[in-house]
Amino acid sequence: PVIKGTRLSVQYILGLLASGAGFEEILSEYSTINHEDIQACLLFASASLDTSTFIPLTLNSM
């Protein structure tokens, strides 16, 4: 998914945040988005995790 009206993907914005970029830094670099767009990326990620099922895997040595 991308931020509406842009080519910026949710994954890209989340990656910037995970790399330590703050909201203001992202907003100064990408003038086509606003604070609410970044919040929406975080909410999307949160909702995605709510609907995912995680199954722990173990590695068996051969």
PDB file with SEQRES, HELIX, SHEET and CRYST1 records, atoms N, CA, C and O in Angstrom:
SEQRES   1 A   62  PRO VAL ILE LYS GLY THR ARG LEU SER VAL GLN TYR ILE          
SEQRES   2 A   62  LEU GLY LEU LEU ALA SER GLY ALA GLY PHE GLU GLU ILE          
SEQRES   3 A   62  LEU SER GLU TYR SER THR ILE ASN HIS GLU ASP ILE GLN          
SEQRES   4 A   62  ALA CYS LEU LEU PHE ALA SER ALA SER LEU ASP THR SER          
SEQRES   5 A   62  THR PHE ILE PRO LEU THR LEU ASN SER MET                      
HELIX    1 AA1 VAL A   10  ALA A   18  1                                   9    
HELIX    2 AA2 PHE A   23  GLU A   29  1                                   7    
HELIX    3 AA3 HIS A   35  ASP A   50  1                                  16    
CRYST1    1.000    1.000    1.000  90.00  90.00  90.00 P 1           1          
ATOM      1  N   PRO A   1       0.826  -1.208   0.000  1.00  0.00           N  
ATOM      2  CA  PRO A   1       0.000   0.000   0.000  1.00  0.00           C  
ATOM      3  C   PRO A   1       0.868   1.269   0.000  1.00  0.00           C  
ATOM      4  O   PRO A   1       1.990   1.275   0.506  1.00  0.00           O  
ATOM      5  N   VAL A   2       0.326   2.315  -0.569  1.00  0.00           N  
ATOM      6  CA  VAL A   2       1.017   3.602  -0.630  1.00  0.00           C  
ATOM      7  C   VAL A   2       0.158   4.681   0.018  1.00  0.00           C  
ATOM      8  O   VAL A   2      -1.050   4.520   0.186  1.00  0.00           O  
ATOM      9  N   ILE A   3       0.808   5.779   0.376  1.00  0.00           N  
ATOM     10  CA  ILE A   3       0.073   6.927   0.902  1.00  0.00           C  
ATOM     11  C   ILE A   3      -0.686   7.550  -0.263  1.00  0.00           C  
ATOM     12  O   ILE A   3      -0.110   7.826  -1.315  1.00  0.00           O  
ATOM     13  N   LYS A   4      -1.971   7.767  -0.069  1.00  0.00           N  
ATOM     14  CA  LYS A   4      -2.849   8.262  -1.129  1.00  0.00           C  
ATOM     15  C   LYS A   4      -2.268   9.518  -1.790  1.00  0.00           C  
ATOM     16  O   LYS A   4      -1.856  10.467  -1.122  1.00  0.00           O  
ATOM     17  N   GLY A   5      -2.254   9.487  -3.117  1.00  0.00           N  
ATOM     18  CA  GLY A   5      -1.776  10.625  -3.884  1.00  0.00           C  
ATOM     19  C   GLY A   5      -0.263  10.716  -4.000  1.00  0.00           C  
ATOM     20  O   GLY A   5       0.267  11.697  -4.520  1.00  0.00           O  
ATOM     21  N   THR A   6       0.433   9.687  -3.511  1.00  0.00           N  
ATOM     22  CA  THR A   6       1.899   9.679  -3.589  1.00  0.00           C  
ATOM     23  C   THR A   6       2.368   8.325  -4.097  1.00  0.00           C  
ATOM     24  O   THR A   6       1.569   7.420  -4.340  1.00  0.00           O  
ATOM     25  N   ARG A   7       3.663   8.210  -4.248  1.00  0.00           N  
ATOM     26  CA  ARG A   7       4.263   6.918  -4.583  1.00  0.00           C  
ATOM     27  C   ARG A   7       5.021   6.363  -3.380  1.00  0.00           C  
ATOM     28  O   ARG A   7       5.785   5.406  -3.508  1.00  0.00           O  
ATOM     29  N   LEU A   8       4.807   6.963  -2.217  1.00  0.00           N  
ATOM     30  CA  LEU A   8       5.501   6.537  -1.002  1.00  0.00           C  
ATOM     31  C   LEU A   8       4.760   5.365  -0.371  1.00  0.00           C  
ATOM     32  O   LEU A   8       3.584   5.468  -0.024  1.00  0.00           O  
ATOM     33  N   SER A   9       5.464   4.260  -0.230  1.00  0.00           N  
ATOM     34  CA  SER A   9       4.821   3.079   0.354  1.00  0.00           C  
ATOM     35  C   SER A   9       4.834   3.146   1.874  1.00  0.00           C  
ATOM     36  O   SER A   9       5.689   3.790   2.482  1.00  0.00           O  
ATOM     37  N   VAL A  10       3.880   2.475   2.459  1.00  0.00           N  
ATOM     38  CA  VAL A  10       3.823   2.349   3.913  1.00  0.00           C  
ATOM     39  C   VAL A  10       5.117   1.707   4.403  1.00  0.00           C  
ATOM     40  O   VAL A  10       5.687   2.143   5.404  1.00  0.00           O  
ATOM     41  N   GLN A  11       5.573   0.693   3.714  1.00  0.00           N  
ATOM     42  CA  GLN A  11       6.806  -0.001   4.094  1.00  0.00           C  
ATOM     43  C   GLN A  11       7.992   0.962   4.116  1.00  0.00           C  
ATOM     44  O   GLN A  11       8.825   0.893   5.019  1.00  0.00           O  
ATOM     45  N   TYR A  12       8.075   1.848   3.144  1.00  0.00           N  
ATOM     46  CA  TYR A  12       9.181   2.799   3.078  1.00  0.00           C  
ATOM     47  C   TYR A  12       9.154   3.755   4.274  1.00  0.00           C  
ATOM     48  O   TYR A  12      10.182   3.999   4.904  1.00  0.00           O  
ATOM     49  N   ILE A  13       7.972   4.291   4.578  1.00  0.00           N  
ATOM     50  CA  ILE A  13       7.840   5.219   5.709  1.00  0.00           C  
ATOM     51  C   ILE A  13       8.165   4.510   7.018  1.00  0.00           C  
ATOM     52  O   ILE A  13       8.850   5.072   7.873  1.00  0.00           O  
ATOM     53  N   LEU A  14       7.681   3.282   7.181  1.00  0.00           N  
ATOM     54  CA  LEU A  14       7.999   2.522   8.392  1.00  0.00           C  
ATOM     55  C   LEU A  14       9.498   2.265   8.493  1.00  0.00           C  
ATOM     56  O   LEU A  14      10.065   2.298   9.586  1.00  0.00           O  
ATOM     57  N   GLY A  15      10.134   2.012   7.367  1.00  0.00           N  
ATOM     58  CA  GLY A  15      11.581   1.818   7.354  1.00  0.00           C  
ATOM     59  C   GLY A  15      12.329   3.068   7.794  1.00  0.00           C  
ATOM     60  O   GLY A  15      13.308   2.983   8.535  1.00  0.00           O  
ATOM     61  N   LEU A  16      11.867   4.226   7.338  1.00  0.00           N  
ATOM     62  CA  LEU A  16      12.482   5.480   7.769  1.00  0.00           C  
ATOM     63  C   LEU A  16      12.356   5.655   9.277  1.00  0.00           C  
ATOM     64  O   LEU A  16      13.315   6.023   9.955  1.00  0.00           O  
ATOM     65  N   LEU A  17      11.161   5.386   9.792  1.00  0.00           N  
ATOM     66  CA  LEU A  17      10.942   5.504  11.237  1.00  0.00           C  
ATOM     67  C   LEU A  17      11.818   4.518  12.007  1.00  0.00           C  
ATOM     68  O   LEU A  17      12.408   4.870  13.028  1.00  0.00           O  
ATOM     69  N   ALA A  18      11.899   3.296  11.520  1.00  0.00           N  
ATOM     70  CA  ALA A  18      12.706   2.267  12.181  1.00  0.00           C  
ATOM     71  C   ALA A  18      14.191   2.614  12.152  1.00  0.00           C  
ATOM     72  O   ALA A  18      14.947   2.201  13.030  1.00  0.00           O  
ATOM     73  N   SER A  19      14.604   3.371  11.146  1.00  0.00           N  
ATOM     74  CA  SER A  19      16.008   3.772  11.029  1.00  0.00           C  
ATOM     75  C   SER A  19      16.339   4.993  11.880  1.00  0.00           C  
ATOM     76  O   SER A  19      17.481   5.452  11.913  1.00  0.00           O  
ATOM     77  N   GLY A  20      15.328   5.509  12.562  1.00  0.00           N  
ATOM     78  CA  GLY A  20      15.573   6.625  13.469  1.00  0.00           C  
ATOM     79  C   GLY A  20      15.094   7.979  12.993  1.00  0.00           C  
ATOM     80  O   GLY A  20      15.230   8.968  13.713  1.00  0.00           O  
ATOM     81  N   ALA A  21      14.537   8.047  11.800  1.00  0.00           N  
ATOM     82  CA  ALA A  21      14.013   9.324  11.313  1.00  0.00           C  
ATOM     83  C   ALA A  21      12.774   9.699  12.119  1.00  0.00           C  
ATOM     84  O   ALA A  21      11.940   8.845  12.419  1.00  0.00           O  
ATOM     85  N   GLY A  22      12.661  10.953  12.459  1.00  0.00           N  
ATOM     86  CA  GLY A  22      11.486  11.439  13.168  1.00  0.00           C  
ATOM     87  C   GLY A  22      10.440  11.966  12.199  1.00  0.00           C  
ATOM     88  O   GLY A  22      10.704  12.142  11.010  1.00  0.00           O  
ATOM     89  N   PHE A  23       9.252  12.212  12.730  1.00  0.00           N  
ATOM     90  CA  PHE A  23       8.172  12.728  11.893  1.00  0.00           C  
ATOM     91  C   PHE A  23       8.608  13.997  11.166  1.00  0.00           C  
ATOM     92  O   PHE A  23       8.402  14.126   9.959  1.00  0.00           O  
ATOM     93  N   GLU A  24       9.214  14.936  11.902  1.00  0.00           N  
ATOM     94  CA  GLU A  24       9.583  16.220  11.302  1.00  0.00           C  
ATOM     95  C   GLU A  24      10.616  16.055  10.199  1.00  0.00           C  
ATOM     96  O   GLU A  24      10.558  16.743   9.180  1.00  0.00           O  
ATOM     97  N   GLU A  25      11.560  15.143  10.399  1.00  0.00           N  
ATOM     98  CA  GLU A  25      12.574  14.884   9.374  1.00  0.00           C  
ATOM     99  C   GLU A  25      11.929  14.337   8.099  1.00  0.00           C  
ATOM    100  O   GLU A  25      12.268  14.757   6.993  1.00  0.00           O  
ATOM    101  N   ILE A  26      11.003  13.403   8.265  1.00  0.00           N  
ATOM    102  CA  ILE A  26      10.308  12.821   7.111  1.00  0.00           C  
ATOM    103  C   ILE A  26       9.461  13.882   6.414  1.00  0.00           C  
ATOM    104  O   ILE A  26       9.457  13.973   5.187  1.00  0.00           O  
ATOM    105  N   LEU A  27       8.746  14.681   7.198  1.00  0.00           N  
ATOM    106  CA  LEU A  27       7.888  15.712   6.616  1.00  0.00           C  
ATOM    107  C   LEU A  27       8.694  16.765   5.862  1.00  0.00           C  
ATOM    108  O   LEU A  27       8.236  17.280   4.842  1.00  0.00           O  
ATOM    109  N   SER A  28       9.890  17.091   6.354  1.00  0.00           N  
ATOM    110  CA  SER A  28      10.706  18.090   5.656  1.00  0.00           C  
ATOM    111  C   SER A  28      11.261  17.539   4.343  1.00  0.00           C  
ATOM    112  O   SER A  28      11.508  18.292   3.401  1.00  0.00           O  
ATOM    113  N   GLU A  29      11.452  16.235   4.288  1.00  0.00           N  
ATOM    114  CA  GLU A  29      11.987  15.598   3.078  1.00  0.00           C  
ATOM    115  C   GLU A  29      10.893  15.330   2.037  1.00  0.00           C  
ATOM    116  O   GLU A  29      11.152  15.368   0.834  1.00  0.00           O  
ATOM    117  N   TYR A  30       9.676  15.060   2.506  1.00  0.00           N  
ATOM    118  CA  TYR A  30       8.566  14.694   1.613  1.00  0.00           C  
ATOM    119  C   TYR A  30       7.391  15.637   1.867  1.00  0.00           C  
ATOM    120  O   TYR A  30       6.551  15.381   2.729  1.00  0.00           O  
ATOM    121  N   SER A  31       7.345  16.718   1.112  1.00  0.00           N  
ATOM    122  CA  SER A  31       6.345  17.764   1.341  1.00  0.00           C  
ATOM    123  C   SER A  31       4.934  17.359   0.922  1.00  0.00           C  
ATOM    124  O   SER A  31       3.974  18.073   1.210  1.00  0.00           O  
ATOM    125  N   THR A  32       4.801  16.220   0.245  1.00  0.00           N  
ATOM    126  CA  THR A  32       3.477  15.796  -0.225  1.00  0.00           C  
ATOM    127  C   THR A  32       2.689  15.044   0.840  1.00  0.00           C  
ATOM    128  O   THR A  32       1.521  14.719   0.629  1.00  0.00           O  
ATOM    129  N   ILE A  33       3.319  14.762   1.992  1.00  0.00           N  
ATOM    130  CA  ILE A  33       2.602  14.049   3.055  1.00  0.00           C  
ATOM    131  C   ILE A  33       2.523  14.928   4.297  1.00  0.00           C  
ATOM    132  O   ILE A  33       3.223  15.933   4.417  1.00  0.00           O  
ATOM    133  N   ASN A  34       1.655  14.524   5.215  1.00  0.00           N  
ATOM    134  CA  ASN A  34       1.511  15.272   6.462  1.00  0.00           C  
ATOM    135  C   ASN A  34       1.602  14.324   7.663  1.00  0.00           C  
ATOM    136  O   ASN A  34       1.750  13.111   7.509  1.00  0.00           O  
ATOM    137  N   HIS A  35       1.512  14.897   8.833  1.00  0.00           N  
ATOM    138  CA  HIS A  35       1.631  14.147  10.086  1.00  0.00           C  
ATOM    139  C   HIS A  35       0.633  12.991  10.137  1.00  0.00           C  
ATOM    140  O   HIS A  35       0.974  11.889  10.568  1.00  0.00           O  
ATOM    141  N   GLU A  36      -0.591  13.247   9.699  1.00  0.00           N  
ATOM    142  CA  GLU A  36      -1.635  12.220   9.727  1.00  0.00           C  
ATOM    143  C   GLU A  36      -1.306  11.053   8.802  1.00  0.00           C  
ATOM    144  O   GLU A  36      -1.672   9.914   9.091  1.00  0.00           O  
ATOM    145  N   ASP A  37      -0.626  11.321   7.706  1.00  0.00           N  
ATOM    146  CA  ASP A  37      -0.226  10.245   6.793  1.00  0.00           C  
ATOM    147  C   ASP A  37       0.754   9.290   7.475  1.00  0.00           C  
ATOM    148  O   ASP A  37       0.654   8.073   7.321  1.00  0.00           O  
ATOM    149  N   ILE A  38       1.694   9.848   8.224  1.00  0.00           N  
ATOM    150  CA  ILE A  38       2.662   9.002   8.928  1.00  0.00           C  
ATOM    151  C   ILE A  38       1.954   8.209  10.024  1.00  0.00           C  
ATOM    152  O   ILE A  38       2.233   7.026  10.219  1.00  0.00           O  
ATOM    153  N   GLN A  39       1.042   8.859  10.735  1.00  0.00           N  
ATOM    154  CA  GLN A  39       0.246   8.157  11.753  1.00  0.00           C  
ATOM    155  C   GLN A  39      -0.534   7.011  11.122  1.00  0.00           C  
ATOM    156  O   GLN A  39      -0.635   5.928  11.700  1.00  0.00           O  
ATOM    157  N   ALA A  40      -1.083   7.250   9.940  1.00  0.00           N  
ATOM    158  CA  ALA A  40      -1.851   6.214   9.249  1.00  0.00           C  
ATOM    159  C   ALA A  40      -0.968   5.020   8.901  1.00  0.00           C  
ATOM    160  O   ALA A  40      -1.427   3.878   8.945  1.00  0.00           O  
ATOM    161  N   CYS A  41       0.288   5.270   8.557  1.00  0.00           N  
ATOM    162  CA  CYS A  41       1.223   4.164   8.284  1.00  0.00           C  
ATOM    163  C   CYS A  41       1.411   3.306   9.528  1.00  0.00           C  
ATOM    164  O   CYS A  41       1.412   2.077   9.448  1.00  0.00           O  
ATOM    165  N   LEU A  42       1.568   3.954  10.672  1.00  0.00           N  
ATOM    166  CA  LEU A  42       1.729   3.217  11.928  1.00  0.00           C  
ATOM    167  C   LEU A  42       0.463   2.438  12.278  1.00  0.00           C  
ATOM    168  O   LEU A  42       0.536   1.293  12.725  1.00  0.00           O  
ATOM    169  N   LEU A  43      -0.681   3.053  12.075  1.00  0.00           N  
ATOM    170  CA  LEU A  43      -1.945   2.367  12.352  1.00  0.00           C  
ATOM    171  C   LEU A  43      -2.150   1.183  11.418  1.00  0.00           C  
ATOM    172  O   LEU A  43      -2.649   0.139  11.839  1.00  0.00           O  
ATOM    173  N   PHE A  44      -1.766   1.337  10.149  1.00  0.00           N  
ATOM    174  CA  PHE A  44      -1.866   0.240   9.194  1.00  0.00           C  
ATOM    175  C   PHE A  44      -1.009  -0.934   9.646  1.00  0.00           C  
ATOM    176  O   PHE A  44      -1.456  -2.081   9.624  1.00  0.00           O  
ATOM    177  N   ALA A  45       0.223  -0.645  10.055  1.00  0.00           N  
ATOM    178  CA  ALA A  45       1.127  -1.704  10.518  1.00  0.00           C  
ATOM    179  C   ALA A  45       0.557  -2.397  11.751  1.00  0.00           C  
ATOM    180  O   ALA A  45       0.611  -3.623  11.859  1.00  0.00           O  
ATOM    181  N   SER A  46       0.020  -1.625  12.666  1.00  0.00           N  
ATOM    182  CA  SER A  46      -0.574  -2.190  13.874  1.00  0.00           C  
ATOM    183  C   SER A  46      -1.755  -3.091  13.535  1.00  0.00           C  
ATOM    184  O   SER A  46      -1.871  -4.196  14.067  1.00  0.00           O  
ATOM    185  N   ALA A  47      -2.625  -2.624  12.657  1.00  0.00           N  
ATOM    186  CA  ALA A  47      -3.791  -3.420  12.262  1.00  0.00           C  
ATOM    187  C   ALA A  47      -3.365  -4.683  11.525  1.00  0.00           C  
ATOM    188  O   ALA A  47      -3.986  -5.734  11.681  1.00  0.00           O  
ATOM    189  N   SER A  48      -2.317  -4.586  10.731  1.00  0.00           N  
ATOM    190  CA  SER A  48      -1.822  -5.759  10.001  1.00  0.00           C  
ATOM    191  C   SER A  48      -1.343  -6.834  10.956  1.00  0.00           C  
ATOM    192  O   SER A  48      -1.567  -8.022  10.720  1.00  0.00           O  
ATOM    193  N   LEU A  49      -0.687  -6.430  12.026  1.00  0.00           N  
ATOM    194  CA  LEU A  49      -0.208  -7.397  13.014  1.00  0.00           C  
ATOM    195  C   LEU A  49      -1.358  -8.031  13.784  1.00  0.00           C  
ATOM    196  O   LEU A  49      -1.277  -9.192  14.187  1.00  0.00           O  
ATOM    197  N   ASP A  50      -2.428  -7.271  13.988  1.00  0.00           N  
ATOM    198  CA  ASP A  50      -3.593  -7.808  14.697  1.00  0.00           C  
ATOM    199  C   ASP A  50      -4.249  -8.948  13.939  1.00  0.00           C  
ATOM    200  O   ASP A  50      -4.835  -9.844  14.545  1.00  0.00           O  
ATOM    201  N   THR A  51      -4.154  -8.919  12.620  1.00  0.00           N  
ATOM    202  CA  THR A  51      -4.837  -9.931  11.817  1.00  0.00           C  
ATOM    203  C   THR A  51      -3.900 -11.035  11.343  1.00  0.00           C  
ATOM    204  O   THR A  51      -4.301 -11.902  10.566  1.00  0.00           O  
ATOM    205  N   SER A  52      -2.664 -11.005  11.805  1.00  0.00           N  
ATOM    206  CA  SER A  52      -1.689 -12.024  11.408  1.00  0.00           C  
ATOM    207  C   SER A  52      -1.580 -13.105  12.469  1.00  0.00           C  
ATOM    208  O   SER A  52      -1.747 -12.848  13.661  1.00  0.00           O  
ATOM    209  N   THR A  53      -1.302 -14.296  12.020  1.00  0.00           N  
ATOM    210  CA  THR A  53      -1.053 -15.405  12.931  1.00  0.00           C  
ATOM    211  C   THR A  53       0.420 -15.761  12.839  1.00  0.00           C  
ATOM    212  O   THR A  53       0.947 -16.003  11.753  1.00  0.00           O  
ATOM    213  N   PHE A  54       1.071 -15.788  13.978  1.00  0.00           N  
ATOM    214  CA  PHE A  54       2.482 -16.130  14.014  1.00  0.00           C  
ATOM    215  C   PHE A  54       2.647 -17.521  14.585  1.00  0.00           C  
ATOM    216  O   PHE A  54       2.087 -17.855  15.629  1.00  0.00           O  
ATOM    217  N   ILE A  55       3.416 -18.316  13.888  1.00  0.00           N  
ATOM    218  CA  ILE A  55       3.688 -19.683  14.324  1.00  0.00           C  
ATOM    219  C   ILE A  55       5.187 -19.786  14.570  1.00  0.00           C  
ATOM    220  O   ILE A  55       5.975 -19.656  13.633  1.00  0.00           O  
ATOM    221  N   PRO A  56       5.592 -20.019  15.821  1.00  0.00           N  
ATOM    222  CA  PRO A  56       7.026 -20.118  16.092  1.00  0.00           C  
ATOM    223  C   PRO A  56       7.624 -21.351  15.422  1.00  0.00           C  
ATOM    224  O   PRO A  56       7.038 -22.433  15.438  1.00  0.00           O  
ATOM    225  N   LEU A  57       8.775 -21.167  14.845  1.00  0.00           N  
ATOM    226  CA  LEU A  57       9.468 -22.263  14.184  1.00  0.00           C  
ATOM    227  C   LEU A  57      10.747 -22.572  14.949  1.00  0.00           C  
ATOM    228  O   LEU A  57      11.390 -21.678  15.498  1.00  0.00           O  
ATOM    229  N   THR A  58      11.101 -23.839  14.977  1.00  0.00           N  
ATOM    230  CA  THR A  58      12.369 -24.226  15.582  1.00  0.00           C  
ATOM    231  C   THR A  58      13.213 -24.909  14.525  1.00  0.00           C  
ATOM    232  O   THR A  58      12.699 -25.608  13.652  1.00  0.00           O  
ATOM    233  N   LEU A  59      14.507 -24.697  14.617  1.00  0.00           N  
ATOM    234  CA  LEU A  59      15.423 -25.331  13.679  1.00  0.00           C  
ATOM    235  C   LEU A  59      15.888 -26.650  14.271  1.00  0.00           C  
ATOM    236  O   LEU A  59      16.350 -26.707  15.411  1.00  0.00           O  
ATOM    237  N   ASN A  60      15.760 -27.689  13.497  1.00  0.00           N  
ATOM    238  CA  ASN A  60      16.237 -29.007  13.928  1.00  0.00           C  
ATOM    239  C   ASN A  60      17.609 -29.241  13.336  1.00  0.00           C  
ATOM    240  O   ASN A  60      17.799 -29.099  12.128  1.00  0.00           O  
ATOM    241  N   SER A  61      18.573 -29.601  14.181  1.00  0.00           N  
ATOM    242  CA  SER A  61      19.902 -29.901  13.647  1.00  0.00           C  
ATOM    243  C   SER A  61      19.884 -31.280  13.014  1.00  0.00           C  
ATOM    244  O   SER A  61      19.210 -32.194  13.488  1.00  0.00           O  
ATOM    245  N   MET A  62      20.627 -31.408  11.948  1.00  0.00           N  
ATOM    246  CA  MET A  62      20.641 -32.678  11.216  1.00  0.00           C  
ATOM    247  C   MET A  62      21.746 -33.556  11.689  1.00  0.00           C  
ATOM    248  O   MET A  62      21.910 -34.668  11.185  1.00  0.00           O  
TER     249      MET A  62                                                      
END                                                                             
